[in-house]
C-alpha cells in the first residue's frame, strides 16, 4: 500500500547545482598536509598565478566540493565543468556593483562571497577590455572583492597594491590572493611589470 512512514530517499546533487569557486593553490597543499587521499581532493583547474577554479555543489547553506566520485556519478569530464558551472552561476550571482570613489581603481562586488567568480565571465571582461586604455589588471584579495584598473592610469598599480594590502589587513580570514592578474588574449595570466 502507501509507504507513509518510510524514509525519504536521499537525492544526490545533480549537475544543475555545480558552481565555480575561486580558491588559492594553498587549498591543495592543505589537503596534501592532512593526508587526504587524492581521490577525495576537490576537483580544480588552474586559473592564473596562485588561483584555481574549484567546483562545488551549491546546496542550502553550504558549498559541497566536487570530487572524482561525483564526476563519475554524473558522467562528466573535467573539461565540461567550467562551462556548466559558469552557466549555473549566472542566475545566482545577483547584481554586480562597481565603485571607484574617485580613484583609478574600481571595486567590483556582488553582495555575497561570489565576487571572485566574476573573473570567469569572459563577456564581462571583454567589455571592460574594449573600453579601457592599456591593459586591464585585476586583484582578487578576497572571495568577495575584485579590484580592477588599467596600466595606462598614472599611479593605479601602486594604489591597487595598497588596496590589496588593506583588504588583507582588515579581513585576514578572507584572504584569497595578493597577486595581480592581467587580461590577455581572452584569458587571465599573472601580471609582472617590466622593469
C-alpha positions in Angstrom: 0.0 0.0 0.0 1.3 3.5 0.8 4.7 3.8 2.5 3.7 6.7 4.8 6.4 6.0 7.4 9.3 5.0 5.1 12.4 7.1 4.9 12.6 9.6 2.1 15.3 8.6 -0.4 18.3 10.9 -0.2 18.9 12.5 -3.5 22.4 13.2 -4.7 23.1 16.7 -6.1 22.9 17.0 -9.9 24.8 19.0 -12.4 22.4 21.9 -12.2 23.9 22.7 -8.7 27.5 22.8 -9.8 29.1 26.3 -9.5 32.7 27.5 -9.6 34.6 28.8 -6.5 37.8 30.7 -6.8 40.5 29.3 -4.4 44.1 29.7 -3.7 46.5 26.9 -4.5 47.1 26.6 -0.8 43.9 24.6 -0.6 45.6 21.7 -2.3 48.6 21.9 -0.1 46.3 21.8 2.9 44.6 18.6 1.5 48.0 17.0 1.0 49.2 18.0 4.5 46.1 16.5 6.1 46.8 13.2 4.3 43.6 13.3 2.3 43.7 10.7 -0.5 43.9 12.4 -3.9 40.6 10.8 -5.0 38.9 12.9 -2.2 40.5 16.2 -3.2 38.3 18.8 -4.6 38.2 19.0 -8.4 40.2 22.0 -9.5 41.6 23.6 -12.6 44.3 26.3 -12.8 43.1 29.9 -13.3 46.1 32.2 -13.2 49.0 32.9 -10.8 48.1 31.3 -7.4 44.4 30.9 -8.2 42.4 27.9 -9.0 38.9 27.2 -10.1 37.3 24.7 -7.8 33.9 23.2 -8.3 31.2 22.7 -5.8 27.5 21.9 -5.4 25.6 25.0 -4.3 23.5 23.4 -1.5 21.3 25.2 1.0 23.7 27.0 3.4 26.8 25.2 2.2 29.1 24.6 -0.8 30.0 20.9 -1.1 33.1 20.4 -3.2 33.0 18.1 -6.2 35.3 15.0 -6.1 36.2 12.4 -8.6 33.3 10.2 -7.4 30.9 13.0 -8.3 32.3 13.3 -11.8 31.9 9.6 -12.3 28.4 9.5 -10.9 27.3 12.4 -13.1 29.2 11.1 -16.2 31.1 14.4 -16.6 34.5 15.1 -18.0 36.7 17.7 -16.3 36.8 19.8 -19.4 33.0 20.2 -19.3 32.9 21.6 -15.8 33.8 25.2 -16.4 31.0 25.9 -19.0 28.4 24.1 -16.8 29.5 25.8 -13.6 29.6 29.3 -15.1 26.2 28.9 -16.7 24.7 27.7 -13.4 26.3 30.6 -11.6 24.8 33.4 -13.8 21.4 33.4 -12.1 22.9 33.1 -8.7 25.4 36.0 -9.0 23.0 38.8 -8.3 23.6 42.4 -9.3 27.2 43.4 -9.7 28.2 46.8 -8.2 31.1 48.9 -9.4 32.7 51.6 -7.2 35.7 53.8 -7.7 35.4 56.5 -5.0 37.2 58.9 -7.4 40.3 56.7 -7.8 41.6 54.9 -10.9 40.8 51.6 -9.2 37.3 50.1 -9.4 36.0 47.6 -6.9 33.5 45.0 -8.3 31.3 43.2 -5.8 28.2 41.0 -6.0 26.9 41.4 -2.4 27.9 37.9 -1.4 31.0 35.7 -1.3 30.9 35.0 -5.1 32.7 38.2 -6.2 35.9 36.5 -7.2 33.9 34.3 -9.6 33.3 37.4 -11.7 36.8 36.5 -13.2 35.1 33.7 -15.1 32.6 35.8 -17.0 34.5 36.3 -20.3 31.8 38.6 -21.8 32.1 41.0 -18.8 35.9 41.2 -19.2 35.9 41.6 -22.9 33.6 44.6 -22.5 35.9 46.1 -19.9 39.0 45.5 -22.0 37.3 47.1 -25.0 36.5 50.3 -23.0 39.7 50.7 -21.0 43.0 52.1 -22.3 46.1 49.9 -21.9 45.8 46.5 -20.3 43.2 45.5 -17.7 44.8 44.5 -14.4 42.9 43.0 -11.5 43.5 41.8 -8.0 41.3 39.4 -6.0 42.4 39.9 -2.4 39.3 38.1 -1.0 36.5 35.9 -2.4 34.1 38.9 -2.1 36.1 41.6 -3.9 37.7 42.1 -7.4 39.7 45.3 -7.9 40.3 46.5 -11.4 42.4 49.1 -13.1 44.4 50.0 -16.3 48.1 50.0 -16.9 47.6 53.4 -18.5 46.3 55.3 -15.5 49.1 57.0 -13.5 49.6 55.6 -10.0 46.9 53.0 -10.5 49.0 49.9 -10.0 50.6 51.3 -6.8 47.1 52.1 -5.5 45.9 48.6 -6.4 48.7 47.0 -4.4 47.9 49.3 -1.4 44.2 48.3 -1.6 45.1 44.6 -1.6 47.3 45.1 1.5 44.4 47.0 3.2 41.9 44.2 2.4 44.4 41.6 3.7 44.8 43.6 6.9 41.1 44.1 7.5 39.9 40.7 6.6 42.7 38.2 7.4 40.3 35.1 7.3 39.0 36.0 3.9 42.4 36.3 2.1 42.5 34.9 -1.4 45.5 36.3 -3.3 47.9 39.2 -3.3 49.0 38.5 -6.9 48.0 40.8 -9.8 46.4 39.4 -12.9 46.2 40.8 -16.4 43.7 40.1 -19.2 45.5 39.0 -22.4 44.1 37.2 -25.4 40.8 36.4 -23.7 42.3 34.8 -20.5 44.0 35.7 -17.2 47.7 35.5 -16.6 50.0 36.7 -13.8 51.0 40.3 -14.1 54.6 41.2 -13.8 55.7 44.8 -14.6 58.6 45.0 -17.0 61.5 46.9 -15.4 
